[in-house]
Amino acid sequence: MEVVNVELGARRYPIYVGAGCLRELGTRLAETGCGAGVAVVTNSTVADLYLERTLASLRDAALVPTAIHIPDGEEHKNLAWLALVYDKLIDAGVERGGAVVALGGGVVGDLAGFAAATYLRGVPCVQVPTTLLAQVDAAIGGKTGINHVAGKNLIGAFAQPRFVLADVETLRTLPRRELTAGLAEVIKYGVILDPALFELIEEQLPAVQRLDRDLMVRIVRTCCTLKALVVGEDETESGYRAILNFGHTVAHALESLTEYKEYLHGEAVAIGMVAAVRVSRRLGFCDDGDYQRVRTLLERCGLPTEVPADLRGEPLALAMRTDKKAHGGSIKFVCLEAIGKTRFERLTCDEIAKNL
């Protein structure tokens, strides 16, 4: 098992990356000195696969776990299900010295993390991501929250986990569509920060799709290292961390317009990244070669790359105006200059939509 540290002073925490390391969860959690009462928040899909071995690991470490189930799907990341998690935490008697374990993908991690951040004014949270998207992105950095009818993640808090444990073996049970969607976030890191990672995916895509064990540990570790560096420099997204929003402005608008039912998050991000590079090219920041490389790799993965015709123009612009990062009708948009090099450009939502 390899370790990547998120350097945040006294709140420094490790990300454990390995194959078959889920069995070590209880030992790692007990080492933090938390109390015996632990709540494991998960969804029905993940529960069928990994809940029993998770509970067994916690019990083997003399912890007393309770399982809390939420439905699978982005549409359930809302106030109603957050309230249910609070009710279950209270019923289970989880104390401030206990912990909340988020076992699942980005939805579980966001909702359980926000519940932990606000229950009893904050209890420790451990992220155990079981999807590729969550392992390389969502579980790291302390962003927690829920969606509102007006937009994605409009209610939330920065609350760093006690640690993250990413077992790449859990990726083998992902539906192919979920795995492919996660690749969008991996490619994002290559596009904005690491040309070598981008080239690795270009050259080794069949092995990635086969989930070659050593390769996946390497890729997840690399992405975790990149995000840890960004978070360590700018924890609360006051500046540099906004680089991670590459492709997400359009992605969040698409998810909102389709009520989170049409696209998985990574699919929307893939469309958003191509849109961002197209805007960058039309504004003269990058050349056609980089645009074609990004689009081609995403399409090779089997990801969508085009905003649907009926959502272009005014519908997309209106949806972007409700983005939590919008100020006065404009957004600090992440543009591409070259693979591995970005720039921020203040653009209005209409300018972004017009240049698509």
C-alpha positions as CSV (number, residue, x, y, z in Angstrom):
1,M,0.0,0.0,0.0
2,E,1.3,3.4,-1.0
3,V,0.8,6.7,0.9
4,V,0.2,10.2,-0.4
5,N,0.0,12.9,2.2
6,V,-2.2,16.0,1.9
7,E,-0.1,18.7,3.6
8,L,-2.3,21.0,5.7
9,G,-0.3,21.6,8.8
10,A,-1.9,20.2,11.9
11,R,-4.7,18.8,9.7
12,R,-2.3,16.8,7.5
13,Y,-3.8,13.5,6.5
14,P,-2.8,10.4,4.4
15,I,-4.3,8.9,1.3
16,Y,-3.7,5.1,1.3
17,V,-3.7,3.6,-2.2
18,G,-3.4,-0.1,-2.9
19,A,-4.9,-3.3,-4.1
20,G,-6.9,-5.3,-1.5
21,C,-6.3,-2.7,1.2
22,L,-10.0,-2.4,2.2
23,R,-9.3,-5.0,4.9
24,E,-7.0,-2.6,6.7
25,L,-9.7,0.0,7.2
26,G,-10.4,-0.9,10.8
27,T,-6.8,-1.0,11.8
28,R,-6.2,2.4,10.2
29,L,-9.2,4.0,11.8
30,A,-8.4,2.6,15.3
31,E,-4.9,4.1,14.9
32,T,-6.5,7.5,14.8
33,G,-7.8,7.1,18.3
34,C,-11.5,7.6,17.5
35,G,-14.2,6.2,19.7
36,A,-15.9,2.9,19.2
37,G,-19.1,4.2,17.7
38,V,-18.7,4.4,13.9
39,A,-21.3,4.9,11.2
40,V,-20.8,3.6,7.7
41,V,-22.8,5.5,5.1
42,T,-23.2,3.7,1.8
43,N,-25.7,3.0,-0.9
44,S,-27.5,-0.2,-1.8
45,T,-25.3,-1.1,-4.7
46,V,-22.0,-0.7,-2.8
47,A,-23.5,-2.3,0.3
48,D,-24.2,-5.6,-1.6
49,L,-20.5,-5.7,-2.6
50,Y,-18.4,-4.3,0.2
51,L,-20.5,-3.5,3.3
52,E,-20.0,-6.8,5.1
53,R,-16.2,-6.9,4.7
54,T,-16.1,-3.2,5.8
55,L,-18.1,-3.9,8.9
56,A,-16.0,-7.0,9.6
57,S,-12.8,-5.0,9.3
58,L,-14.1,-2.4,11.8
59,R,-15.3,-5.0,14.3
60,D,-11.9,-6.8,14.1
61,A,-10.4,-3.5,15.3
62,A,-12.8,-3.4,18.3
63,L,-15.0,-0.7,16.8
64,V,-18.8,-0.8,16.9
65,P,-20.2,0.0,13.4
66,T,-23.7,0.9,12.3
67,A,-24.7,0.9,8.6
68,I,-26.7,3.8,7.1
69,H,-28.1,3.2,3.6
70,I,-29.0,5.9,1.1
71,P,-30.2,5.3,-2.5
72,D,-27.8,5.2,-5.4
73,G,-27.8,8.3,-7.7
74,E,-26.9,12.0,-7.8
75,E,-30.6,12.9,-7.5
76,H,-30.6,11.7,-3.9
77,K,-27.8,14.0,-2.8
78,N,-30.2,16.4,-1.2
79,L,-31.6,17.8,2.0
80,A,-34.2,15.0,2.5
81,W,-31.5,12.3,2.5
82,L,-29.1,14.4,4.6
83,A,-31.9,14.6,7.2
84,L,-32.2,10.9,7.2
85,V,-28.5,10.5,7.8
86,Y,-28.7,12.9,10.7
87,D,-31.6,10.8,12.1
88,K,-29.7,7.6,11.8
89,L,-26.5,9.1,13.4
90,I,-28.6,10.2,16.4
91,D,-30.4,6.9,16.6
92,A,-27.0,5.1,16.6
93,G,-25.7,7.3,19.4
94,V,-22.6,8.3,17.4
95,E,-20.7,10.7,19.6
96,R,-18.3,13.5,18.8
97,G,-15.3,11.1,19.4
98,G,-16.8,8.6,16.9
99,A,-16.5,8.7,13.1
100,V,-18.4,8.6,9.9
101,V,-17.1,6.3,7.1
102,A,-18.2,7.2,3.6
103,L,-18.2,3.9,1.6
104,G,-19.0,4.5,-2.0
105,G,-18.7,7.0,-4.8
106,G,-18.8,10.8,-5.0
107,V,-22.5,11.1,-3.9
108,V,-21.9,9.1,-0.8
109,G,-18.7,10.9,-0.1
110,D,-20.2,14.3,-0.5
111,L,-23.3,13.7,1.5
112,A,-21.7,11.7,4.3
113,G,-18.8,14.2,4.5
114,F,-21.2,17.1,4.9
115,A,-23.2,15.2,7.5
116,A,-20.0,14.5,9.4
117,A,-18.9,18.1,9.1
118,T,-22.2,19.4,10.6
119,Y,-23.4,16.6,13.0
120,L,-22.5,17.6,16.6
121,R,-20.6,20.6,15.0
122,G,-18.3,18.1,13.4
123,V,-17.1,14.5,13.8
124,P,-14.2,12.8,12.0
125,C,-14.9,11.4,8.6
126,V,-13.0,8.8,6.7
127,Q,-13.4,8.5,2.9
128,V,-13.4,5.0,1.4
129,P,-14.0,5.7,-2.3
130,T,-15.1,2.7,-4.5
131,T,-15.4,4.5,-7.9
132,L,-12.5,5.7,-10.0
133,L,-13.9,9.3,-10.0
134,A,-14.0,9.3,-6.2
135,Q,-10.6,7.7,-5.8
136,V,-8.8,10.3,-7.9
137,D,-10.9,13.4,-7.1
138,A,-14.1,13.6,-5.1
139,A,-12.8,11.9,-1.9
140,I,-9.8,14.2,-1.7
141,G,-9.6,17.8,-0.6
142,G,-12.5,18.2,1.9
143,K,-15.2,19.4,-0.4
144,T,-18.5,18.2,1.0
145,G,-22.1,19.1,0.1
146,I,-25.5,18.5,-1.3
147,N,-27.4,19.7,-4.4
148,H,-30.2,22.3,-4.5
149,V,-32.8,22.5,-7.2
150,A,-31.1,25.7,-8.3
151,G,-27.7,24.1,-8.8
152,K,-25.1,21.4,-7.9
153,N,-23.3,21.5,-4.6
154,L,-24.8,24.9,-3.6
155,I,-25.0,23.8,0.1
156,G,-21.7,22.5,1.6
157,A,-18.6,22.9,3.6
158,F,-14.8,22.4,3.4
159,A,-14.2,19.5,5.9
160,Q,-11.0,17.5,5.4
161,P,-11.3,13.7,6.1
162,R,-9.2,12.0,8.8
163,F,-7.8,9.8,6.0
164,V,-8.7,8.4,2.6
165,L,-8.4,4.7,1.7
166,A,-8.5,3.8,-2.0
167,D,-8.6,0.1,-2.9
168,V,-8.3,-0.2,-6.7
169,E,-9.7,-3.7,-6.5
170,T,-13.1,-2.2,-5.9
171,L,-12.9,-0.8,-9.4
172,R,-13.4,-4.3,-10.8
173,T,-17.0,-4.4,-9.8
174,L,-17.8,-1.0,-11.4
175,P,-20.2,-1.0,-14.3
176,R,-18.3,-0.2,-17.5
177,R,-20.1,3.1,-17.8
178,E,-19.1,4.2,-14.3
179,L,-15.5,3.2,-14.9
180,T,-15.4,5.1,-18.2
181,A,-16.9,8.2,-16.5
182,G,-14.2,8.1,-13.9
183,L,-11.5,8.2,-16.7
184,A,-12.7,11.7,-17.5
185,E,-11.3,13.0,-14.2
186,V,-8.1,11.1,-14.7
187,I,-7.7,12.7,-18.1
188,K,-8.5,16.1,-16.6
189,Y,-5.4,15.8,-14.4
190,G,-3.3,15.1,-17.4
191,V,-4.7,17.9,-19.4
192,I,-4.2,20.6,-16.7
193,L,-1.2,19.4,-14.8
194,D,0.7,16.4,-16.1
195,P,1.4,15.8,-19.8
196,A,3.1,12.5,-19.0
197,L,-0.1,11.2,-17.4
198,F,-2.0,12.3,-20.5
199,E,0.4,10.5,-22.7
200,L,0.3,7.4,-20.5
201,I,-3.5,7.2,-20.9
202,E,-3.1,7.7,-24.7
203,E,-0.5,4.9,-24.9
204,Q,-1.9,2.5,-22.4
205,L,-5.7,2.9,-22.7
206,P,-6.5,-0.8,-23.4
207,A,-4.5,-1.8,-20.2
208,V,-6.3,0.9,-18.3
209,Q,-9.7,-0.4,-19.4
210,R,-8.6,-3.9,-18.4
211,L,-7.8,-2.5,-15.0
212,D,-4.2,-3.7,-14.9
213,R,-3.5,-3.7,-11.2
214,D,-0.1,-2.1,-11.1
215,L,-1.1,0.5,-13.7
216,M,-4.2,1.5,-11.8
217,V,-2.3,1.8,-8.5
218,R,0.2,4.1,-10.4
219,I,-2.6,6.2,-12.0
220,V,-4.6,6.6,-8.8
221,R,-1.5,7.5,-6.8
222,T,-0.4,10.0,-9.5
223,C,-3.8,11.7,-9.5
224,C,-4.0,11.7,-5.7
225,T,-0.5,13.3,-5.6
226,L,-1.5,16.0,-8.0
227,K,-4.7,16.8,-6.2
228,A,-2.9,16.8,-2.8
229,L,-0.4,19.3,-4.1
230,V,-3.2,21.6,-5.3
231,V,-5.2,21.3,-2.1
232,G,-2.1,21.8,0.0
233,E,-1.5,25.1,-1.8
234,D,-5.1,26.3,-1.8
235,E,-7.4,24.4,0.5
236,T,-10.6,26.5,0.2
237,E,-10.4,27.4,-3.5
238,S,-9.5,31.0,-3.0
239,G,-7.2,31.0,-6.0
240,Y,-5.1,28.2,-7.6
241,R,-7.4,25.3,-6.6
242,A,-9.9,26.6,-9.1
243,I,-7.7,24.9,-11.8
244,L,-9.5,21.7,-10.8
245,N,-12.7,23.2,-12.2
246,F,-11.5,22.7,-15.7
247,G,-14.5,21.4,-17.7
248,H,-16.8,21.7,-14.7
249,T,-18.6,24.9,-15.5
250,V,-20.3,23.5,-18.5
251,A,-20.6,20.1,-16.8
252,H,-22.5,21.4,-13.8
253,A,-24.8,23.3,-16.1
254,L,-25.5,20.2,-18.2
255,E,-26.2,18.2,-15.0
256,S,-28.6,20.8,-13.7
257,L,-30.4,21.2,-17.1
258,T,-30.9,17.4,-17.3
259,E,-31.9,17.1,-13.6
260,Y,-28.9,14.8,-13.0
261,K,-30.6,12.0,-14.9
262,E,-29.0,12.1,-18.3
263,Y,-25.3,12.1,-17.5
264,L,-22.9,10.6,-15.0
265,H,-20.7,13.3,-13.6
266,G,-17.6,12.2,-15.5
267,E,-19.6,12.1,-18.8
268,A,-20.7,15.7,-18.2
269,V,-17.1,16.6,-17.3
270,A,-15.9,15.1,-20.6
271,I,-18.3,17.3,-22.6
272,G,-17.3,20.3,-20.4
273,M,-13.6,19.7,-21.1
274,V,-14.0,19.6,-24.8
275,A,-16.2,22.8,-24.5
276,A,-13.4,24.4,-22.4
277,V,-10.7,23.6,-25.0
278,R,-13.0,24.7,-27.8
279,V,-13.5,28.1,-26.1
280,S,-9.8,28.3,-25.4
281,R,-9.0,27.6,-29.1
282,R,-11.5,30.2,-30.3
283,L,-10.1,32.8,-28.0
284,G,-6.6,32.1,-29.3
285,F,-5.1,30.4,-26.2
286,C,-4.4,27.0,-27.6
287,D,-4.0,25.4,-31.0
288,D,-6.1,22.9,-32.9
289,G,-3.6,20.0,-32.2
290,D,-4.3,20.1,-28.5
291,Y,-8.0,20.4,-29.1
292,Q,-7.9,17.3,-31.3
293,R,-5.8,15.3,-28.8
294,V,-8.2,16.0,-25.9
295,R,-11.3,15.3,-27.9
296,T,-9.9,12.1,-29.5
297,L,-8.7,10.6,-26.2
298,L,-12.1,11.2,-24.6
299,E,-13.9,9.7,-27.6
300,R,-11.5,6.7,-27.5
301,C,-12.6,6.1,-24.0
302,G,-16.2,6.1,-25.1
303,L,-17.2,9.4,-23.5
304,P,-19.6,12.0,-24.9
305,T,-17.9,15.2,-26.1
306,E,-20.7,17.4,-27.5
307,V,-23.3,19.6,-25.8
308,P,-26.7,18.6,-27.1
309,A,-28.1,21.0,-29.7
310,D,-31.2,21.8,-27.7
311,L,-29.2,22.8,-24.6
312,R,-26.7,25.2,-26.4
313,G,-26.9,28.9,-26.3
314,E,-29.3,30.6,-23.9
315,P,-30.3,27.5,-21.8
316,L,-26.7,26.7,-21.1
317,A,-25.9,30.3,-20.3
318,L,-28.8,30.6,-17.9
319,A,-27.7,27.4,-16.1
320,M,-24.1,28.6,-15.8
321,R,-25.4,31.8,-14.1
322,T,-26.6,29.8,-11.2
323,D,-23.2,28.2,-10.7
324,K,-21.9,28.9,-7.2
325,K,-18.6,30.2,-8.8
326,A,-20.4,32.8,-10.9
327,H,-20.0,36.4,-9.8
328,G,-21.9,39.2,-11.4
329,G,-22.7,37.1,-14.4
330,S,-19.2,36.0,-15.1
331,I,-17.0,33.1,-14.2
332,K,-13.3,32.6,-13.7
333,F,-13.1,30.1,-16.5
334,V,-10.2,27.6,-16.8
335,C,-8.8,27.8,-20.3
336,L,-6.1,25.6,-21.9
337,E,-2.9,26.9,-23.4
338,A,-1.3,23.5,-23.9
339,I,-1.5,20.0,-22.5
340,G,-0.3,20.6,-18.9
341,K,-0.7,24.4,-19.0
342,T,-3.8,26.4,-18.2
343,R,-4.9,30.0,-17.5
344,F,-7.8,31.7,-15.8
345,E,-9.9,34.0,-17.9
346,R,-12.9,36.0,-16.6
347,L,-15.7,35.3,-19.1
348,T,-19.4,36.0,-19.0
349,C,-21.8,33.0,-19.3
350,D,-22.9,34.4,-22.6
351,E,-19.4,34.5,-23.9
352,I,-18.8,30.9,-22.9
353,A,-22.0,29.7,-24.6
354,K,-21.3,31.8,-27.7
355,N,-17.9,30.3,-28.2
356,L,-19.1,26.7,-28.1
